[in-house]
Amino acid sequence: MPESAATFRRLYTTFGALIGLLVVTAAVSSLPSGWWSTPLSLLIATAKAALIFTIFMRLRDQPALVRIFALVGFFWLAIMLTLAAADYFTRFWPA
Amino acid sequence: MSAPAAPLPEAYADARQRDVANHLGMWAFLATEILFFGGLFLAYFIYRSTYPAAFAAGSRTLNFWRGTFNTAVLLGSSLSMALGDAYIKQGRRRALQVCLATTAVLGAVFLAVKASEYHEMYAKHLLPGRGFEAGAAPGLQLFVLLYFTMTGLHAFHMLVGLGLMAWLLRQNRRGRFTPARHAPIEMFGLYWHFVDCVWVFLYPLLYLIPR
């Protein structure tokens, strides 16, 4: 497919958004923290990764089959994390 | 264009189908990478929930600005990689060469900053094992061990990336890439962006643990 000026503009915009998100994470981390600090920083990291996946890694141009392949890795990861967490976080009960 | 388009292998009906197959195969590989790094993230979460104070203390031994700077450097290297991919699809080989070189330089800057951080950890007696800072909290050594394993594995991926980059730069100088033949650039880009994504998660988990 021919690459147009719009493609380049999209890449620069995405980079701007990524740097913006980086500034937000860094700024938030200097504020007083709470239980939400780590979930929030992980949420921002997920947003960054989603931008990289869809624009830089071109998932937006790919058919559904490729997108499913890309998500399957995270699906297995979620199974691994959930089952392991289910063990570790229920292993030690207070007496 | 100096190189002719590669003949389409028989297996494919058209070039689009070949491109999709390339992406599919690369994502299958990246799924194994997700699980590879995923095991370390799992260990990280388990030990962080077991030793929250030691992990917060460990995070404070790292330099916030170094981590933030390196994140920006990697995001920049991803941008230049994506630009290079777009340029070669327009047949602009020189522009691709500049983009690949920029990506390589930014990758090297990242590794240099990482190396200076490793050296600082060494100087502060924060290498896991014998001679580890005496009197440290029990979980601190685990944090540092995970820090070295996760960032070390990430840095190893970047070294592999820089090696492949040298090959791509050479191939491109010889005019091997054209708008019709650029799969190595696109597939290498997927690898490089993925390694960038891993760091995007390592950065808050290692450098930004709230106290």
Interface residues (C-beta under 8 A of the other chain):
Chain A: M1 P2 E3 T7 F8 L11 Y12 T14 F15 L18 I19 L22 T25 A26 S29 S33 G34 S37 T38 S41 L42 I44 A45 K48 A49 I52 F53 I55 F56 M57 R58 Q62 P63 L65 V66 F69 A70 V72 G73 F74 W76 L77 M80 L81 A84 A85 Y88 F89
Chain B: V20 H23 L24 W27 A28 L30 A31 T32 E33 I34 L35 G38 G39 F41 L42 F45 I46 S49 F64 T68 T71 A72 L75 G76 S78 L79 M81 A82 L83 A86 Y87 K89 Q90 E186 G189 L190 H193 F194 D196 C197 V200 F201 Y203 P204 L205 L208 I209 P210 R211
